[in-house]
Amino acid sequence: VLHSRSMPEVTNTTQGSFYFILTGIPGFEASHIWISIPFCCLYTISIMGNTTILTVISKEPSLHQPMYLFLSMLALTDLGLTLTTLPTVMQLLWFNVHEISFEACFAQFFFLHGFSFMESSVLLAMSFDRYVAICRPLHYASILTGEVIGKIGLAIICRCVLAVLPSLFLLKRLPFCRSHLLSHSYCLHQDMIRLVCADIRVNSWYGFALVLLIIVMDPLLIVLSYTLILKSILGTASWTERFRALNNCLSHVLAVLVLYVPMVGVSMTHRFAKHASPLVHIIMANTYLLAPPVMNPIIYSVKTKQIRQGIFNLLFQRKVY
C-alpha cells in the first residue's frame, strides 16, 4: 500500500494504479527525524492515556455508570483517530515515505472524518448526560439505562458512517488528473478534492450540508444543554450545590473546548489565510487532530476523582471498596 521513495515526479495515471503524495513539514524535510520525537511522544500519550481510561472503566464495577460509559466511547473514538493518522505520519517522518495508494488514501479519509464526526457526536451525547444528571437527577437512572446508552452509541456510529460514505463515493467517482500532491501527511477530503479536474458542485453542496448538520448543529445543541443546566443551577438554594454541579461539568466543557477551538482555528485559517505559509496550515491541522486524543485522557484523569482512583488501583493492583 505504501512505498518508500523520495518525492517523485507526478504523472497522470488511472485511479486503479496511481498514488497520492503526502507532505511532511515543509521547509524542515532534513529535520524530519527530530520532528518525529514530539509526534511520537504525543501519539504514545494518546494511546496509553485512552487505553488506560478504557481499562479502568472496564475493570471497575463502580464506573459502569452512564457518565463513564460515555467517557469510554470518547476514549475509543480518540484511540481510533490516533491510530488512523499514526501510520502515514510516522512512516513519513521516520522512513521518508511519501506515497500512498488510491485505496489506502480513501480508507484513511473514511476513518479520519468518521472518527472526527464521532468525537463531536459523543460530546453531544455527554452534554445530554450532564443535562439529565443535573436537571432531572431523580430520573437519571431510569432515563439513561444501559439499553438507552447502547442505542445512543449505535446511533452515533450510524450517523457518522452515513455522513461520511456519500462524500467518499461522490469523491471516488471523479477523475484525479491534476497533481497528486497532498498538503498534509494524511488524506483529508478538502485536500483531495482540490486535485479533481471535474465539476465538484455536488460535493461542495454535500460538504456544506455536513458542516451544518454536524459541525454547526452539535455545538449549538451543546450550548443549549448548558444554557438549561445553568438555568437549573442558578435556581438552586446554596452556592455549594452550584459549585458542585459546575465542577461536575468542567471536564466535559474542557473536552468541548479542546475539540472545537482548534476546529474553528482550522476553518478560519482555510477561509481567511489561504495565502499563509503551508507550515501554518499543517500546524493547525495537526493541532486539530492531535489535541483531543492527547488532552482528553489528561483532563478526565486530573479532574475526575473516580478515574484517578481507578488508575491508582490499576497501577498498584488494589481493590476499591
Phi, psi and omega in degrees: 000314181253145181234134182263115175197165180287170185303109185270166174285136186265136176234157179288128179221175179281161181297333182288341186236345186277169181232158170264155180248121181274154180244137178273231178260104185299134181089350182233029183302323181290343183253015183302324182294327178281323178295333180294338183296306177296325178297317179298319179296316181295317178296320179296316178299317181296311182295313182292319182296311182290325176295321178296316178302313180296319180294315180299313182294322181289328185271339183260108179302329181293344180262006178277061181236160184309313182303316184280334174292321174294322177297322177294325174298319179295319179295320177297319179296315179297321178295317178297318179296320179296312183290342179287320183266339185305312185301311184287323181295310185287326177292326178292315182288323183274316190242009179060036177280119181247343187255142176221136185292162179305311183293317181295323180294318179290327176295316178295320177305314182297309184289324180297309180287326178298313180290328176296314177294324181295323178302314179296319181294320179294319178297325175295316178297322179293328177292325175295320177301315179294322179297313181294319182296325185265318185272334180223059187298327182290338181254007186303308184293328182279335179277309183262071176281170178301322179295317180296318179296320177298318178294322177297316178298317178295321179296322178297314180298312180298318180301314184287319179296314181292337177283321186274323185304313179300319180294326177295311182291324178297323180281323184293335182281348185271152179279137176253096184241010174262192176305143180265013184279116175272160184260007178226175179265022175205169188262111177251146181302311183294338178277320183286324187291337179286350178268357182279140177246061180203176179291122183245021183298320179297316178299318182295317180293322178293320177299320178295320178296321178297318179301315179294319186289321187246304187291332179261314186292318182300310177299323179296319178291325176295317177298319178299316180297321180285334172296316178293323178295314179298320178299319179291319181296316182293343178271356179284161189283316189248154177291332179296317178294321178297315180296318180296319180294316179294322180295326178294336181265348190299316181300316180293319178300317179296319178297321177297316180296320181297328178278309192277332178295309174298326179298314177296321178299317178297315180297316180294323179295315179293329184277316189247354181231046182299329183262011177289166179303140177304333180298323179297314180296322181290319178297316180296317181294318179293324177297316180298320184276332185261333185300308181299311181297330180279317188277327184301313177298324179294314181301310184286332176289323182281318189268346184248112184300319183295323178291318177301315180295321179295320177296318179300315180293326178293320182288321186253009174053046175249150181265140179275135175243000000 
